[in-house]
Amino acid sequence: MSKELLFSVTLADCDVQTFSSGGPGGQNVNRRSTGVRIVHRESGAVGKATDERSQLQNKKLAFKRMVEHPAFQWWVHNKKRELETGKTLEDRVAEMMQPEYIKTEVRENGLWTEIPND
């Protein structure tokens, strides 16, 4: 089974923020911006890293954590489906909200009765 690249996500699709991580760590810990936060704009997924002394290493780790975030995984699933079907999530929801897919019931005398769609 061969794999096909459907889309790619790079740092250009994200907001990258650097900050000083603070805490223990010796010299320069509060003077160097080695902490990194990466926010994927479309999904809102966030990855943050302050583990390493190097900003580059923290950037790699933050990107990995952002990709593993549940919001990003949900976005990937929906993006893949959109590319396969040609329909956005909004299109699919609008399609499923057609009257033939909606069942309306009311409770009368303790029993649920279906109201026919016109």
KEKE-3310 file (N, C-alpha, C; in steps of 0.2 Angstrom, whole numbers, plus 5000, padded with zeros to 4 digits):
npx = (5004:5004:5008:5001:5005:4994:4993:5003:5010:5018:5030:5026:5013:5009:5010:5024:5031:5042:5050:5056:5061:5062:5064:5074:5091:5103:5115:5110:5097:5085:5087:5088:5078:5073:5062:5048:5033:5021:5008:4996:4987:4975:4969:4970:4978:4991:5008:5021:5037:5050:5060:5073:5090:5092:5085:5082:5081:5070:5060:5058:5054:5042:5035:5032:5024:5013:5008:5004:4993:4976:4967:4974:4975:4961:4958:4967:4960:4948:4952:4958:4947:4940:4947:4946:4932:4929:4920:4917:4917:4907:4899:4895:4888:4877:4872:4867:4857:4846:4828:4823:4832:4829:4821:4806:4798:4785:4779:4764:4751:4760:4766:4778:4776:4778:4781:4776:4787:4785)
npy = (4994:5010:5027:5043:5060:5072:5084:5097:5103:5117:5128:5140:5140:5142:5151:5157:5159:5165:5164:5169:5155:5154:5149:5136:5134:5140:5151:5165:5160:5168:5178:5174:5169:5155:5147:5140:5142:5136:5139:5132:5140:5137:5126:5129:5122:5120:5119:5118:5121:5120:5113:5111:5119:5125:5135:5131:5117:5117:5122:5112:5102:5108:5109:5096:5092:5101:5095:5083:5086:5085:5094:5097:5084:5082:5092:5088:5076:5081:5089:5080:5073:5083:5085:5073:5071:5083:5092:5104:5104:5112:5111:5097:5097:5105:5098:5086:5092:5093:5091:5078:5071:5074:5070:5074:5074:5075:5075:5068:5065:5057:5049:5048:5055:5055:5069:5072:5077:5091)
npz = (5000:4995:5000:5000:4999:5005:5011:5019:5034:5040:5049:5044:5044:5057:5073:5080:5096:5107:5123:5140:5150:5164:5181:5189:5183:5182:5175:5165:5164:5165:5156:5143:5129:5128:5129:5119:5111:5101:5090:5080:5068:5061:5068:5081:5090:5102:5106:5118:5124:5136:5140:5135:5134:5122:5110:5098:5099:5108:5100:5090:5099:5103:5092:5089:5100:5097:5086:5091:5099:5103:5097:5085:5079:5077:5067:5057:5053:5049:5038:5029:5026:5020:5008:5002:4999:4994:5001:5013:5031:5035:5024:5024:5036:5033:5023:5030:5037:5030:5028:5026:5034:5047:5061:5070:5085:5097:5113:5119:5130:5138:5128:5115:5099:5082:5071:5055:5042:5031)
capx = (5000:5008:5005:5001:5005:4988:4995:5009:5010:5025:5030:5023:5005:5009:5013:5029:5032:5048:5049:5061:5057:5063:5065:5081:5095:5110:5116:5106:5090:5080:5089:5088:5072:5074:5056:5045:5026:5019:5001:4993:4982:4968:4966:4971:4982:4997:5014:5025:5043:5055:5064:5080:5093:5093:5079:5080:5078:5063:5056:5057:5049:5035:5031:5030:5019:5008:5006:5001:4988:4970:4964:4977:4973:4954:4959:4970:4955:4943:4956:4959:4940:4938:4951:4944:4925:4928:4916:4920:4913:4900:4895:4893:4883:4871:4869:4864:4852:4840:4822:4823:4836:4828:4815:4803:4793:4782:4776:4757:4749:4765:4769:4781:4773:4782:4777:4779:4790:4782)
capy = (5000:5016:5033:5049:5066:5075:5091:5098:5109:5120:5133:5146:5139:5143:5157:5155:5164:5163:5168:5166:5150:5155:5143:5134:5132:5143:5158:5167:5157:5173:5183:5171:5167:5148:5143:5141:5141:5136:5139:5131:5145:5134:5121:5132:5117:5123:5115:5122:5117:5124:5107:5111:5125:5128:5137:5127:5110:5118:5123:5105:5098:5112:5107:5089:5092:5104:5090:5077:5089:5083:5099:5096:5078:5083:5096:5084:5071:5084:5092:5074:5071:5088:5084:5067:5072:5090:5096:5106:5102:5116:5108:5091:5098:5108:5092:5082:5096:5093:5089:5071:5067:5076:5067:5078:5071:5078:5071:5069:5060:5052:5045:5052:5054:5058:5074:5071:5083:5093)
capz = (5000:4995:5004:4996:5003:5004:5013:5023:5039:5042:5054:5041:5046:5064:5076:5085:5101:5112:5130:5144:5154:5171:5185:5190:5177:5182:5172:5159:5163:5164:5151:5136:5127:5125:5129:5113:5111:5094:5089:5074:5067:5059:5073:5088:5094:5105:5108:5122:5127:5140:5142:5133:5135:5116:5107:5092:5102:5111:5094:5088:5103:5104:5085:5090:5105:5094:5081:5095:5102:5101:5092:5078:5076:5074:5061:5051:5051:5045:5032:5025:5023:5015:5002:4999:4997:4991:5005:5020:5037:5035:5019:5026:5041:5029:5019:5035:5041:5026:5031:5026:5039:5053:5064:5075:5089:5102:5118:5120:5134:5140:5123:5109:5092:5076:5067:5048:5039:5025)
cpx = (5004:5004:5006:5001:4999:4989:5000:5007:5017:5024:5026:5015:5004:5012:5018:5031:5038:5047:5055:5058:5057:5064:5072:5085:5101:5110:5112:5099:5084:5081:5089:5081:5072:5067:5052:5038:5024:5012:4999:4987:4975:4965:4966:4975:4989:5002:5018:5031:5048:5060:5072:5083:5093:5086:5077:5078:5071:5058:5054:5052:5042:5031:5028:5024:5013:5004:5002:4995:4981:4966:4967:4975:4965:4954:4962:4964:4950:4946:4956:4952:4938:4941:4948:4937:4924:4923:4919:4915:4907:4896:4891:4887:4877:4868:4865:4858:4846:4834:4821:4827:4834:4821:4813:4798:4791:4779:4769:4754:4754:4768:4772:4778:4777:4778:4780:4782:4787:4786)
cpy = (5006:5022:5039:5055:5070:5083:5091:5104:5111:5125:5140:5146:5141:5150:5154:5160:5161:5167:5165:5161:5151:5149:5141:5133:5136:5150:5158:5164:5162:5178:5180:5168:5160:5144:5145:5139:5141:5135:5138:5135:5142:5130:5124:5127:5121:5118:5120:5118:5122:5119:5108:5118:5129:5129:5133:5120:5111:5119:5117:5102:5102:5110:5100:5089:5095:5099:5084:5080:5087:5087:5098:5090:5078:5087:5092:5079:5075:5087:5086:5072:5076:5087:5078:5068:5078:5094:5098:5103:5105:5113:5101:5092:5100:5102:5087:5085:5096:5089:5081:5067:5069:5073:5072:5074:5076:5073:5073:5063:5055:5048:5050:5050:5058:5063:5073:5078:5085:5096)
cpz = (5000:4998:4999:5000:5001:5006:5017:5028:5041:5047:5051:5042:5053:5066:5081:5090:5106:5118:5134:5149:5161:5175:5186:5184:5177:5178:5166:5159:5162:5159:5144:5135:5124:5125:5122:5114:5103:5093:5082:5073:5066:5064:5080:5093:5096:5107:5112:5124:5130:5142:5141:5134:5128:5113:5102:5094:5105:5105:5091:5092:5104:5097:5086:5094:5101:5089:5085:5099:5099:5096:5085:5075:5073:5068:5056:5049:5046:5038:5027:5022:5018:5008:4998:4996:4993:4995:5011:5025:5037:5030:5021:5032:5038:5026:5024:5038:5036:5029:5031:5031:5046:5055:5070:5079:5095:5107:5120:5124:5137:5134:5117:5103:5087:5073:5060:5046:5032:5020)
residu = (MET:SER:LYS:GLU:LEU:LEU:PHE:SER:VAL:THR:LEU:ALA:ASP:CYS:ASP:VAL:GLN:THR:PHE:SER:SER:GLY:GLY:PRO:GLY:GLY:GLN:ASN:VAL:ASN:ARG:ARG:SER:THR:GLY:VAL:ARG:ILE:VAL:HIS:ARG:GLU:SER:GLY:ALA:VAL:GLY:LYS:ALA:THR:ASP:GLU:ARG:SER:GLN:LEU:GLN:ASN:LYS:LYS:LEU:ALA:PHE:LYS:ARG:MET:VAL:GLU:HIS:PRO:ALA:PHE:GLN:TRP:TRP:VAL:HIS:ASN:LYS:LYS:ARG:GLU:LEU:GLU:THR:GLY:LYS:THR:LEU:GLU:ASP:ARG:VAL:ALA:GLU:MET:MET:GLN:PRO:GLU:TYR:ILE:LYS:THR:GLU:VAL:ARG:GLU:ASN:GLY:LEU:TRP:THR:GLU:ILE:PRO:ASN:ASP)
# end
